[in-house]
Amino acid sequence: MYAWLFHLLPGPTWFRWILTLVGLAAVVFVLMEYVYPWVAEFGFFSDATMDVD
């Protein structure tokens, strides 16, 4: 599947690698900025159970 996607990209091999890295960075950015914080609002892992005096 990834080879098929890689061959769909235009240009020579070095340019395909640059496009792949830019696309991967964009996916990581969107996940870290928008998806994970939104999902964290619905999770129980941010609730503290210890009482600190």
mmCIF entry with sequence, helices, sheets and N, C-alpha, C, O atoms, coordinates in Angstrom:
data_MODEL
# 
_entry.id   MODEL 
# 
_entity.id                         1 
_entity.type                       polymer 
_entity.pdbx_number_of_molecules   1 
# 
_entity_poly.entity_id                      1 
_entity_poly.type                           'polypeptide(L)' 
_entity_poly.nstd_linkage                   no 
_entity_poly.nstd_monomer                   no 
_entity_poly.pdbx_seq_one_letter_code       MYAWLFHLLPGPTWFRWILTLVGLAAVVFVLMEYVYPWVAEFGFFSDATMDVD 
_entity_poly.pdbx_seq_one_letter_code_can   MYAWLFHLLPGPTWFRWILTLVGLAAVVFVLMEYVYPWVAEFGFFSDATMDVD 
_entity_poly.pdbx_strand_id                 A 
# 
loop_
_entity_poly_seq.entity_id 
_entity_poly_seq.num 
_entity_poly_seq.mon_id 
_entity_poly_seq.hetero 
1 1  MET n 
1 2  TYR n 
1 3  ALA n 
1 4  TRP n 
1 5  LEU n 
1 6  PHE n 
1 7  HIS n 
1 8  LEU n 
1 9  LEU n 
1 10 PRO n 
1 11 GLY n 
1 12 PRO n 
1 13 THR n 
1 14 TRP n 
1 15 PHE n 
1 16 ARG n 
1 17 TRP n 
1 18 ILE n 
1 19 LEU n 
1 20 THR n 
1 21 LEU n 
1 22 VAL n 
1 23 GLY n 
1 24 LEU n 
1 25 ALA n 
1 26 ALA n 
1 27 VAL n 
1 28 VAL n 
1 29 PHE n 
1 30 VAL n 
1 31 LEU n 
1 32 MET n 
1 33 GLU n 
1 34 TYR n 
1 35 VAL n 
1 36 TYR n 
1 37 PRO n 
1 38 TRP n 
1 39 VAL n 
1 40 ALA n 
1 41 GLU n 
1 42 PHE n 
1 43 GLY n 
1 44 PHE n 
1 45 PHE n 
1 46 SER n 
1 47 ASP n 
1 48 ALA n 
1 49 THR n 
1 50 MET n 
1 51 ASP n 
1 52 VAL n 
1 53 ASP n 
# 
_struct_asym.id          A 
_struct_asym.entity_id   1 
# 
loop_
_struct_conf.conf_type_id 
_struct_conf.id 
_struct_conf.pdbx_PDB_helix_id 
_struct_conf.beg_label_comp_id 
_struct_conf.beg_label_asym_id 
_struct_conf.beg_label_seq_id 
_struct_conf.pdbx_beg_PDB_ins_code 
_struct_conf.end_label_comp_id 
_struct_conf.end_label_asym_id 
_struct_conf.end_label_seq_id 
_struct_conf.pdbx_end_PDB_ins_code 
_struct_conf.beg_auth_comp_id 
_struct_conf.beg_auth_asym_id 
_struct_conf.beg_auth_seq_id 
_struct_conf.end_auth_comp_id 
_struct_conf.end_auth_asym_id 
_struct_conf.end_auth_seq_id 
_struct_conf.pdbx_PDB_helix_class 
_struct_conf.details 
_struct_conf.pdbx_PDB_helix_length 
HELX_P HELX_P1 AA1 TYR A 2  ? LEU A 8  ? TYR A 2  LEU A 8  1 ? 7  
HELX_P HELX_P2 AA2 THR A 13 ? VAL A 30 ? THR A 13 VAL A 30 1 ? 18 
HELX_P HELX_P3 AA3 LEU A 31 ? VAL A 35 ? LEU A 31 VAL A 35 3 ? 5  
HELX_P HELX_P4 AA4 TYR A 36 ? ALA A 40 ? TYR A 36 ALA A 40 1 ? 5  
# 
_struct_conf_type.id          HELX_P 
_struct_conf_type.criteria    ? 
_struct_conf_type.reference   ? 
# 
loop_
_atom_site.group_PDB 
_atom_site.id 
_atom_site.type_symbol 
_atom_site.label_atom_id 
_atom_site.label_alt_id 
_atom_site.label_comp_id 
_atom_site.label_asym_id 
_atom_site.label_entity_id 
_atom_site.label_seq_id 
_atom_site.pdbx_PDB_ins_code 
_atom_site.Cartn_x 
_atom_site.Cartn_y 
_atom_site.Cartn_z 
_atom_site.occupancy 
_atom_site.B_iso_or_equiv 
_atom_site.pdbx_formal_charge 
_atom_site.auth_seq_id 
_atom_site.auth_comp_id 
_atom_site.auth_asym_id 
_atom_site.auth_atom_id 
_atom_site.pdbx_PDB_model_num 
ATOM 1   N N  . MET A 1 1  ? 0.823   -1.187 0.000  1.00 0.00 ? 1  MET A N  1 
ATOM 2   C CA . MET A 1 1  ? 0.000   0.000  0.000  1.00 0.00 ? 1  MET A CA 1 
ATOM 3   C C  . MET A 1 1  ? 0.869   1.253  0.000  1.00 0.00 ? 1  MET A C  1 
ATOM 4   O O  . MET A 1 1  ? 0.604   2.195  -0.747 1.00 0.00 ? 1  MET A O  1 
ATOM 5   N N  . TYR A 1 2  ? 1.901   1.265  0.833  1.00 0.00 ? 2  TYR A N  1 
ATOM 6   C CA . TYR A 1 2  ? 2.747   2.452  0.893  1.00 0.00 ? 2  TYR A CA 1 
ATOM 7   C C  . TYR A 1 2  ? 3.568   2.621  -0.381 1.00 0.00 ? 2  TYR A C  1 
ATOM 8   O O  . TYR A 1 2  ? 3.827   3.745  -0.812 1.00 0.00 ? 2  TYR A O  1 
ATOM 9   N N  . ALA A 1 3  ? 3.972   1.519  -0.975 1.00 0.00 ? 3  ALA A N  1 
ATOM 10  C CA . ALA A 1 3  ? 4.703   1.600  -2.243 1.00 0.00 ? 3  ALA A CA 1 
ATOM 11  C C  . ALA A 1 3  ? 3.798   2.161  -3.331 1.00 0.00 ? 3  ALA A C  1 
ATOM 12  O O  . ALA A 1 3  ? 4.239   2.954  -4.164 1.00 0.00 ? 3  ALA A O  1 
ATOM 13  N N  . TRP A 1 4  ? 2.538   1.753  -3.325 1.00 0.00 ? 4  TRP A N  1 
ATOM 14  C CA . TRP A 1 4  ? 1.587   2.273  -4.304 1.00 0.00 ? 4  TRP A CA 1 
ATOM 15  C C  . TRP A 1 4  ? 1.404   3.775  -4.120 1.00 0.00 ? 4  TRP A C  1 
ATOM 16  O O  . TRP A 1 4  ? 1.379   4.525  -5.096 1.00 0.00 ? 4  TRP A O  1 
ATOM 17  N N  . LEU A 1 5  ? 1.278   4.211  -2.876 1.00 0.00 ? 5  LEU A N  1 
ATOM 18  C CA . LEU A 1 5  ? 1.128   5.634  -2.589 1.00 0.00 ? 5  LEU A CA 1 
ATOM 19  C C  . LEU A 1 5  ? 2.393   6.404  -2.966 1.00 0.00 ? 5  LEU A C  1 
ATOM 20  O O  . LEU A 1 5  ? 2.318   7.510  -3.500 1.00 0.00 ? 5  LEU A O  1 
ATOM 21  N N  . PHE A 1 6  ? 3.542   5.817  -2.687 1.00 0.00 ? 6  PHE A N  1 
ATOM 22  C CA . PHE A 1 6  ? 4.817   6.458  -3.005 1.00 0.00 ? 6  PHE A CA 1 
ATOM 23  C C  . PHE A 1 6  ? 4.970   6.633  -4.517 1.00 0.00 ? 6  PHE A C  1 
ATOM 24  O O  . PHE A 1 6  ? 5.502   7.646  -4.971 1.00 0.00 ? 6  PHE A O  1 
ATOM 25  N N  . HIS A 1 7  ? 4.515   5.667  -5.285 1.00 0.00 ? 7  HIS A N  1 
ATOM 26  C CA . HIS A 1 7  ? 4.634   5.761  -6.746 1.00 0.00 ? 7  HIS A CA 1 
ATOM 27  C C  . HIS A 1 7  ? 3.616   6.714  -7.354 1.00 0.00 ? 7  HIS A C  1 
ATOM 28  O O  . HIS A 1 7  ? 3.763   7.108  -8.511 1.00 0.00 ? 7  HIS A O  1 
ATOM 29  N N  . LEU A 1 8  ? 2.589   7.093  -6.605 1.00 0.00 ? 8  LEU A N  1 
ATOM 30  C CA . LEU A 1 8  ? 1.627   8.077  -7.111 1.00 0.00 ? 8  LEU A CA 1 
ATOM 31  C C  . LEU A 1 8  ? 2.170   9.501  -7.026 1.00 0.00 ? 8  LEU A C  1 
ATOM 32  O O  . LEU A 1 8  ? 1.704   10.390 -7.739 1.00 0.00 ? 8  LEU A O  1 
ATOM 33  N N  . LEU A 1 9  ? 3.149   9.713  -6.161 1.00 0.00 ? 9  LEU A N  1 
ATOM 34  C CA . LEU A 1 9  ? 3.702   11.053 -5.999 1.00 0.00 ? 9  LEU A CA 1 
ATOM 35  C C  . LEU A 1 9  ? 4.490   11.453 -7.247 1.00 0.00 ? 9  LEU A C  1 
ATOM 36  O O  . LEU A 1 9  ? 5.135   10.613 -7.875 1.00 0.00 ? 9  LEU A O  1 
ATOM 37  N N  . PRO A 1 10 ? 4.434   12.741 -7.603 1.00 0.00 ? 10 PRO A N  1 
ATOM 38  C CA . PRO A 1 10 ? 5.139   13.178 -8.808 1.00 0.00 ? 10 PRO A CA 1 
ATOM 39  C C  . PRO A 1 10 ? 6.627   13.421 -8.549 1.00 0.00 ? 10 PRO A C  1 
ATOM 40  O O  . PRO A 1 10 ? 7.044   13.615 -7.408 1.00 0.00 ? 10 PRO A O  1 
ATOM 41  N N  . GLY A 1 11 ? 7.407   13.408 -9.604 1.00 0.00 ? 11 GLY A N  1 
ATOM 42  C CA . GLY A 1 11 ? 8.799   13.805 -9.535 1.00 0.00 ? 11 GLY A CA 1 
ATOM 43  C C  . GLY A 1 11 ? 9.764   12.660 -9.336 1.00 0.00 ? 11 GLY A C  1 
ATOM 44  O O  . GLY A 1 11 ? 9.376   11.494 -9.261 1.00 0.00 ? 11 GLY A O  1 
ATOM 45  N N  . PRO A 1 12 ? 11.037  13.023 -9.252 1.00 0.00 ? 12 PRO A N  1 
ATOM 46  C CA . PRO A 1 12 ? 12.078  12.009 -9.033 1.00 0.00 ? 12 PRO A CA 1 
ATOM 47  C C  . PRO A 1 12 ? 12.040  11.488 -7.586 1.00 0.00 ? 12 PRO A C  1 
ATOM 48  O O  . PRO A 1 12 ? 11.293  11.995 -6.749 1.00 0.00 ? 12 PRO A O  1 
ATOM 49  N N  . THR A 1 13 ? 12.847  10.484 -7.320 1.00 0.00 ? 13 THR A N  1 
ATOM 50  C CA . THR A 1 13 ? 12.822  9.807  -6.024 1.00 0.00 ? 13 THR A CA 1 
ATOM 51  C C  . THR A 1 13 ? 13.149  10.746 -4.872 1.00 0.00 ? 13 THR A C  1 
ATOM 52  O O  . THR A 1 13 ? 12.500  10.679 -3.829 1.00 0.00 ? 13 THR A O  1 
ATOM 53  N N  . TRP A 1 14 ? 14.135  11.617 -5.032 1.00 0.00 ? 14 TRP A N  1 
ATOM 54  C CA . TRP A 1 14 ? 14.504  12.505 -3.928 1.00 0.00 ? 14 TRP A CA 1 
ATOM 55  C C  . TRP A 1 14 ? 13.362  13.459 -3.595 1.00 0.00 ? 14 TRP A C  1 
ATOM 56  O O  . TRP A 1 14 ? 13.158  13.804 -2.431 1.00 0.00 ? 14 TRP A O  1 
ATOM 57  N N  . PHE A 1 15 ? 12.617  13.885 -4.615 1.00 0.00 ? 15 PHE A N  1 
ATOM 58  C CA . PHE A 1 15 ? 11.488  14.783 -4.382 1.00 0.00 ? 15 PHE A CA 1 
ATOM 59  C C  . PHE A 1 15 ? 10.324  14.043 -3.740 1.00 0.00 ? 15 PHE A C  1 
ATOM 60  O O  . PHE A 1 15 ? 9.595   14.622 -2.935 1.00 0.00 ? 15 PHE A O  1 
ATOM 61  N N  . ARG A 1 16 ? 10.140  12.785 -4.081 1.00 0.00 ? 16 ARG A N  1 
ATOM 62  C CA . ARG A 1 16 ? 9.100   11.968 -3.452 1.00 0.00 ? 16 ARG A CA 1 
ATOM 63  C C  . ARG A 1 16 ? 9.384   11.791 -1.958 1.00 0.00 ? 16 ARG A C  1 
ATOM 64  O O  . ARG A 1 16 ? 8.465   11.816 -1.139 1.00 0.00 ? 16 ARG A O  1 
ATOM 65  N N  . TRP A 1 17 ? 10.661  11.612 -1.612 1.00 0.00 ? 17 TRP A N  1 
ATOM 66  C CA . TRP A 1 17 ? 11.014  11.488 -0.193 1.00 0.00 ? 17 TRP A CA 1 
ATOM 67  C C  . TRP A 1 17 ? 10.725  12.776 0.567  1.00 0.00 ? 17 TRP A C  1 
ATOM 68  O O  . TRP A 1 17 ? 10.262  12.742 1.707  1.00 0.00 ? 17 TRP A O  1 
ATOM 69  N N  . ILE A 1 18 ? 10.997  13.904 -0.066 1.00 0.00 ? 18 ILE A N  1 
ATOM 70  C CA . ILE A 1 18 ? 10.703  15.199 0.580  1.00 0.00 ? 18 ILE A CA 1 
ATOM 71  C C  . ILE A 1 18 ? 9.202   15.349 0.780  1.00 0.00 ? 18 ILE A C  1 
ATOM 72  O O  . ILE A 1 18 ? 8.757   15.756 1.853  1.00 0.00 ? 18 ILE A O  1 
ATOM 73  N N  . LEU A 1 19 ? 8.420   15.024 -0.245 1.00 0.00 ? 19 LEU A N  1 
ATOM 74  C CA . LEU A 1 19 ? 6.960   15.089 -0.118 1.00 0.00 ? 19 LEU A CA 1 
ATOM 75  C C  . LEU A 1 19 ? 6.436   14.139 0.954  1.00 0.00 ? 19 LEU A C  1 
ATOM 76  O O  . LEU A 1 19 ? 5.513   14.477 1.694  1.00 0.00 ? 19 LEU A O  1 
ATOM 77  N N  . THR A 1 20 ? 7.023   12.964 1.033  1.00 0.00 ? 20 THR A N  1 
ATOM 78  C CA . THR A 1 20 ? 6.611   11.996 2.042  1.00 0.00 ? 20 THR A CA 1 
ATOM 79  C C  . THR A 1 20 ? 6.907   12.513 3.441  1.00 0.00 ? 20 THR A C  1 
ATOM 80  O O  . THR A 1 20 ? 6.065   12.389 4.330  1.00 0.00 ? 20 THR A O  1 
ATOM 81  N N  . LEU A 1 21 ? 8.079   13.085 3.654  1.00 0.00 ? 21 LEU A N  1 
ATOM 82  C CA . LEU A 1 21 ? 8.442   13.611 4.970  1.00 0.00 ? 21 LEU A CA 1 
ATOM 83  C C  . LEU A 1 21 ? 7.583   14.820 5.352  1.00 0.00 ? 21 LEU A C  1 
ATOM 84  O O  . LEU A 1 21 ? 7.196   14.966 6.511  1.00 0.00 ? 21 LEU A O  1 
ATOM 85  N N  . VAL A 1 22 ? 7.288   15.674 4.390  1.00 0.00 ? 22 VAL A N  1 
ATOM 86  C CA . VAL A 1 22 ? 6.421   16.828 4.660  1.00 0.00 ? 22 VAL A CA 1 
ATOM 87  C C  . VAL A 1 22 ? 5.009   16.359 4.996  1.00 0.00 ? 22 VAL A C  1 
ATOM 88  O O  . VAL A 1 22 ? 4.378   16.891 5.910  1.00 0.00 ? 22 VAL A O  1 
ATOM 89  N N  . GLY A 1 23 ? 4.519   15.381 4.274  1.00 0.00 ? 23 GLY A N  1 
ATOM 90  C CA . GLY A 1 23 ? 3.183   14.837 4.556  1.00 0.00 ? 23 GLY A CA 1 
ATOM 91  C C  . GLY A 1 23 ? 3.128   14.167 5.916  1.00 0.00 ? 23 GLY A C  1 
ATOM 92  O O  . GLY A 1 23 ? 2.144   14.325 6.639  1.00 0.00 ? 23 GLY A O  1 
ATOM 93  N N  . LEU A 1 24 ? 4.159   13.425 6.276  1.00 0.00 ? 24 LEU A N  1 
ATOM 94  C CA . LEU A 1 24 ? 4.217   12.794 7.583  1.00 0.00 ? 24 LEU A CA 1 
ATOM 95  C C  . LEU A 1 24 ? 4.274   13.829 8.703  1.00 0.00 ? 24 LEU A C  1 
ATOM 96  O O  . LEU A 1 24 ? 3.621   13.672 9.735  1.00 0.00 ? 24 LEU A O  1 
ATOM 97  N N  . ALA A 1 25 ? 5.055   14.884 8.498  1.00 0.00 ? 25 ALA A N  1 
ATOM 98  C CA . ALA A 1 25 ? 5.118   15.963 9.496  1.00 0.00 ? 25 ALA A CA 1 
ATOM 99  C C  . ALA A 1 25 ? 3.757   16.649 9.637  1.00 0.00 ? 25 ALA A C  1 
ATOM 100 O O  . ALA A 1 25 ? 3.367   17.017 10.745 1.00 0.00 ? 25 ALA A O  1 
ATOM 101 N N  . ALA A 1 26 ? 3.038   16.822 8.542  1.00 0.00 ? 26 ALA A N  1 
ATOM 102 C CA . ALA A 1 26 ? 1.711   17.441 8.601  1.00 0.00 ? 26 ALA A CA 1 
ATOM 103 C C  . ALA A 1 26 ? 0.727   16.563 9.361  1.00 0.00 ? 26 ALA A C  1 
ATOM 104 O O  . ALA A 1 26 ? -0.084  17.073 10.134 1.00 0.00 ? 26 ALA A O  1 
ATOM 105 N N  . VAL A 1 27 ? 0.787   15.263 9.154  1.00 0.00 ? 27 VAL A N  1 
ATOM 106 C CA . VAL A 1 27 ? -0.097  14.351 9.872  1.00 0.00 ? 27 VAL A CA 1 
ATOM 107 C C  . VAL A 1 27 ? 0.205   14.378 11.366 1.00 0.00 ? 27 VAL A C  1 
ATOM 108 O O  . VAL A 1 27 ? -0.715  14.431 12.181 1.00 0.00 ? 27 VAL A O  1 
ATOM 109 N N  . VAL A 1 28 ? 1.480   14.341 11.732 1.00 0.00 ? 28 VAL A N  1 
ATOM 110 C CA . VAL A 1 28 ? 1.868   14.395 13.146 1.00 0.00 ? 28 VAL A CA 1 
ATOM 111 C C  . VAL A 1 28 ? 1.423   15.710 13.773 1.00 0.00 ? 28 VAL A C  1 
ATOM 112 O O  . VAL A 1 28 ? 0.931   15.719 14.901 1.00 0.00 ? 28 VAL A O  1 
ATOM 113 N N  . PHE A 1 29 ? 1.587   16.821 13.059 1.00 0.00 ? 29 PHE A N  1 
ATOM 114 C CA . PHE A 1 29 ? 1.176   18.119 13.576 1.00 0.00 ? 29 PHE A CA 1 
ATOM 115 C C  . PHE A 1 29 ? -0.326  18.171 13.835 1.00 0.00 ? 29 PHE A C  1 
ATOM 116 O O  . PHE A 1 29 ? -0.759  18.623 14.895 1.00 0.00 ? 29 PHE A O  1 
ATOM 117 N N  . VAL A 1 30 ? -1.114  17.715 12.878 1.00 0.00 ? 30 VAL A N  1 
ATOM 118 C CA . VAL A 1 30 ? -2.572  17.738 13.037 1.00 0.00 ? 30 VAL A CA 1 
ATOM 119 C C  . VAL A 1 30 ? -3.000  16.845 14.192 1.00 0.00 ? 30 VAL A C  1 
ATOM 120 O O  . VAL A 1 30 ? -3.878  17.221 14.969 1.00 0.00 ? 30 VAL A O  1 
ATOM 121 N N  . LEU A 1 31 ? -2.397  15.675 14.316 1.00 0.00 ? 31 LEU A N  1 
ATOM 122 C CA . LEU A 1 31 ? -2.744  14.790 15.425 1.00 0.00 ? 31 LEU A CA 1 
ATOM 123 C C  . LEU A 1 31 ? -2.402  15.418 16.767 1.00 0.00 ? 31 LEU A C  1 
ATOM 124 O O  . LEU A 1 31 ? -3.216  15.375 17.689 1.00 0.00 ? 31 LEU A O  1 
ATOM 125 N N  . MET A 1 32 ? -1.218  15.998 16.896 1.00 0.00 ? 32 MET A N  1 
ATOM 126 C CA . MET A 1 32 ? -0.796  16.555 18.177 1.00 0.00 ? 32 MET A CA 1 
ATOM 127 C C  . MET A 1 32 ? -1.543  17.840 18.542 1.00 0.00 ? 32 MET A C  1 
ATOM 128 O O  . MET A 1 32 ? -1.769  18.104 19.723 1.00 0.00 ? 32 MET A O  1 
ATOM 129 N N  . GLU A 1 33 ? -1.919  18.622 17.565 1.00 0.00 ? 33 GLU A N  1 
ATOM 130 C CA . GLU A 1 33 ? -2.553  19.906 17.849 1.00 0.00 ? 33 GLU A CA 1 
ATOM 131 C C  . GLU A 1 33 ? -4.069  19.826 18.004 1.00 0.00 ? 33 GLU A C  1 
ATOM 132 O O  . GLU A 1 33 ? -4.650  20.567 18.798 1.00 0.00 ? 33 GLU A O  1 
ATOM 133 N N  . TYR A 1 34 ? -4.710  18.940 17.256 1.00 0.00 ? 34 TYR A N  1 
ATOM 134 C CA . TYR A 1 34 ? -6.170  18.944 17.215 1.00 0.00 ? 34 TYR A CA 1 
ATOM 135 C C  . TYR A 1 34 ? -6.821  17.648 17.689 1.00 0.00 ? 34 TYR A C  1 
ATOM 136 O O  . TYR A 1 34 ? -7.775  17.691 18.465 1.00 0.00 ? 34 TYR A O  1 
ATOM 137 N N  . VAL A 1 35 ? -6.332  16.519 17.245 1.00 0.00 ? 35 VAL A N  1 
ATOM 138 C CA . VAL A 1 35 ? -7.019  15.259 17.525 1.00 0.00 ? 35 VAL A CA 1 
ATOM 139 C C  . VAL A 1 35 ? -6.785  14.801 18.957 1.00 0.00 ? 35 VAL A C  1 
ATOM 140 O O  . VAL A 1 35 ? -7.750  14.523 19.670 1.00 0.00 ? 35 VAL A O  1 
ATOM 141 N N  . TYR A 1 36 ? -5.539  14.714 19.397 1.00 0.00 ? 36 TYR A N  1 
ATOM 142 C CA . TYR A 1 36 ? -5.259  14.193 20.729 1.00 0.00 ? 36 TYR A CA 1 
ATOM 143 C C  . TYR A 1 36 ? -5.814  15.068 21.847 1.00 0.00 ? 36 TYR A C  1 
ATOM 144 O O  . TYR A 1 36 ? -6.361  14.519 22.804 1.00 0.00 ? 36 TYR A O  1 
ATOM 145 N N  . PRO A 1 37 ? -5.708  16.398 21.787 1.00 0.00 ? 37 PRO A N  1 
ATOM 146 C CA . PRO A 1 37 ? -6.335  17.191 22.844 1.00 0.00 ? 37 PRO A CA 1 
ATOM 147 C C  . PRO A 1 37 ? -7.860  17.042 22.879 1.00 0.00 ? 37 PRO A C  1 
ATOM 148 O O  . PRO A 1 37 ? -8.462  17.057 23.952 1.00 0.00 ? 37 PRO A O  1 
ATOM 149 N N  . TRP A 1 38 ? -8.473  16.899 21.719 1.00 0.00 ? 38 TRP A N  1 
ATOM 150 C CA . TRP A 1 38 ? -9.923  16.725 21.673 1.00 0.00 ? 38 TRP A CA 1 
ATOM 151 C C  . TRP A 1 38 ? -10.323 15.386 22.301 1.00 0.00 ? 38 TRP A C  1 
ATOM 152 O O  . TRP A 1 38 ? -11.309 15.318 23.035 1.00 0.00 ? 38 TRP A O  1 
ATOM 153 N N  . VAL A 1 39 ? -9.576  14.337 22.021 1.00 0.00 ? 39 VAL A N  1 
ATOM 154 C CA . VAL A 1 39 ? -9.872  13.022 22.588 1.00 0.00 ? 39 VAL A CA 1 
ATOM 155 C C  . VAL A 1 39 ? -9.601  13.014 24.087 1.00 0.00 ? 39 VAL A C  1 
ATOM 156 O O  . VAL A 1 39 ? -10.305 12.332 24.831 1.00 0.00 ? 39 VAL A O  1 
ATOM 157 N N  . ALA A 1 40 ? -8.600  13.757 24.545 1.00 0.00 ? 40 ALA A N  1 
ATOM 158 C CA . ALA A 1 40 ? -8.245  13.783 25.964 1.00 0.00 ? 40 ALA A CA 1 
ATOM 159 C C  . ALA A 1 40 ? -9.363  14.374 26.817 1.00 0.00 ? 40 ALA A C  1 
ATOM 160 O O  . ALA A 1 40 ? -9.462  14.049 28.000 1.00 0.00 ? 40 ALA A O  1 
ATOM 161 N N  . GLU A 1 41 ? -10.200 15.224 26.252 1.00 0.00 ? 41 GLU A N  1 
ATOM 162 C CA . GLU A 1 41 ? -11.315 15.795 27.001 1.00 0.00 ? 41 GLU A CA 1 
ATOM 163 C C  . GLU A 1 41 ? -12.324 14.731 27.412 1.00 0.00 ? 41 GLU A C  1 
ATOM 164 O O  . GLU A 1 41 ? -13.013 14.893 28.419 1.00 0.00 ? 41 GLU A O  1 
ATOM 165 N N  . PHE A 1 42 ? -12.423 13.658 26.658 1.00 0.00 ? 42 PHE A N  1 
ATOM 166 C CA . PHE A 1 42 ? -13.402 12.616 26.926 1.00 0.00 ? 42 PHE A CA 1 
ATOM 167 C C  . PHE A 1 42 ? -12.829 11.450 27.720 1.00 0.00 ? 42 PHE A C  1 
ATOM 168 O O  . PHE A 1 42 ? -13.560 10.531 28.091 1.00 0.00 ? 42 PHE A O  1 
ATOM 169 N N  . GLY A 1 43 ? -11.533 11.481 27.982 1.00 0.00 ? 43 GLY A N  1 
ATOM 170 C CA . GLY A 1 43 ? -10.899 10.374 28.686 1.00 0.00 ? 43 GLY A CA 1 
ATOM 171 C C  . GLY A 1 43 ? -10.876 10.575 30.183 1.00 0.00 ? 43 GLY A C  1 
ATOM 172 O O  . GLY A 1 43 ? -11.106 11.677 30.680 1.00 0.00 ? 43 GLY A O  1 
ATOM 173 N N  . PHE A 1 44 ? -10.598 9.509  30.893 1.00 0.00 ? 44 PHE A N  1 
ATOM 174 C CA . PHE A 1 44 ? -10.517 9.554  32.345 1.00 0.00 ? 44 PHE A CA 1 
ATOM 175 C C  . PHE A 1 44 ? -9.087  9.750  32.823 1.00 0.00 ? 44 PHE A C  1 
ATOM 176 O O  . PHE A 1 44 ? -8.862  9.917  34.021 1.00 0.00 ? 44 PHE A O  1 
ATOM 177 N N  . PHE A 1 45 ? -8.112  9.732  31.916 1.00 0.00 ? 45 PHE A N  1 
ATOM 178 C CA . PHE A 1 45 ? -6.715  9.763  32.308 1.00 0.00 ? 45 PHE A CA 1 
ATOM 179 C C  . PHE A 1 45 ? -6.240  11.133 32.763 1.00 0.00 ? 45 PHE A C  1 
ATOM 180 O O  . PHE A 1 45 ? -5.107  11.247 33.232 1.00 0.00 ? 45 PHE A O  1 
ATOM 181 N N  . SER A 1 46 ? -7.044  12.169 32.648 1.00 0.00 ? 46 SER A N  1 
ATOM 182 C CA . SER A 1 46 ? -6.629  13.479 33.128 1.00 0.00 ? 46 SER A CA 1 
ATOM 183 C C  . SER A 1 46 ? -7.221  13.806 34.501 1.00 0.00 ? 46 SER A C  1 
ATOM 184 O O  . SER A 1 46 ? -6.947  14.873 35.051 1.00 0.00 ? 46 SER A O  1 
ATOM 185 N N  . ASP A 1 47 ? -8.022  12.907 35.052 1.00 0.00 ? 47 ASP A N  1 
ATOM 186 C CA . ASP A 1 47 ? -8.616  13.134 36.371 1.00 0.00 ? 47 ASP A CA 1 
ATOM 187 C C  . ASP A 1 47 ? -7.632  12.729 37.453 1.00 0.00 ? 47 ASP A C  1 
ATOM 188 O O  . ASP A 1 47 ? -7.141  11.601 37.463 1.00 0.00 ? 47 ASP A O  1 
ATOM 189 N N  . ALA A 1 48 ? -7.342  13.654 38.367 1.00 0.00 ? 48 ALA A N  1 
ATOM 190 C CA . ALA A 1 48 ? -6.440  13.350 39.470 1.00 0.00 ? 48 ALA A CA 1 
ATOM 191 C C  . ALA A 1 48 ? -7.227  12.735 40.618 1.00 0.00 ? 48 ALA A C  1 
ATOM 192 O O  . ALA A 1 48 ? -8.329  13.185 40.932 1.00 0.00 ? 48 ALA A O  1 
ATOM 193 N N  . THR A 1 49 ? -6.670  11.721 41.237 1.00 0.00 ? 49 THR A N  1 
ATOM 194 C CA . THR A 1 49 ? -7.355  11.058 42.347 1.00 0.00 ? 49 THR A CA 1 
ATOM 195 C C  . THR A 1 49 ? -6.651  11.287 43.680 1.00 0.00 ? 49 THR A C  1 
ATOM 196 O O  . THR A 1 49 ? -7.157  10.882 44.726 1.00 0.00 ? 49 THR A O  1 
ATOM 197 N N  . MET A 1 50 ? -5.490  11.933 43.649 1.00 0.00 ? 50 MET A N  1 
ATOM 198 C CA . MET A 1 50 ? -4.761  12.176 44.884 1.00 0.00 ? 50 MET A CA 1 
ATOM 199 C C  . MET A 1 50 ? -5.029  13.591 45.365 1.00 0.00 ? 50 MET A C  1 
ATOM 200 O O  . MET A 1 50 ? -5.101  14.525 44.567 1.00 0.00 ? 50 MET A O  1 
ATOM 201 N N  . ASP A 1 51 ? -5.176  13.743 46.666 1.00 0.00 ? 51 ASP A N  1 
ATOM 202 C CA . ASP A 1 51 ? -5.402  15.048 47.248 1.00 0.00 ? 51 ASP A CA 1 
ATOM 203 C C  . ASP A 1 51 ? -4.074  15.572 47.783 1.00 0.00 ? 51 ASP A C  1 
ATOM 204 O O  . ASP A 1 51 ? -3.476  14.966 48.672 1.00 0.00 ? 51 ASP A O  1 
ATOM 205 N N  . VAL A 1 52 ? -3.618  16.693 47.243 1.00 0.00 ? 52 VAL A N  1 
ATOM 206 C CA . VAL A 1 52 ? -2.342  17.265 47.640 1.00 0.00 ? 52 VAL A CA 1 
ATOM 207 C C  . VAL A 1 52 ? -2.636  18.464 48.560 1.00 0.00 ? 52 VAL A C  1 
ATOM 208 O O  . VAL A 1 52 ? -3.346  19.390 48.166 1.00 0.00 ? 52 VAL A O  1 
ATOM 209 N N  . ASP A 1 53 ? -2.093  18.442 49.772 1.00 0.00 ? 53 ASP A N  1 
ATOM 210 C CA . ASP A 1 53 ? -2.316  19.544 50.721 1.00 0.00 ? 53 ASP A CA 1 
ATOM 211 C C  . ASP A 1 53 ? -1.183  20.527 50.703 1.00 0.00 ? 53 ASP A C  1 
ATOM 212 O O  . ASP A 1 53 ? -1.210  21.513 51.440 1.00 0.00 ? 53 ASP A O  1 
# 
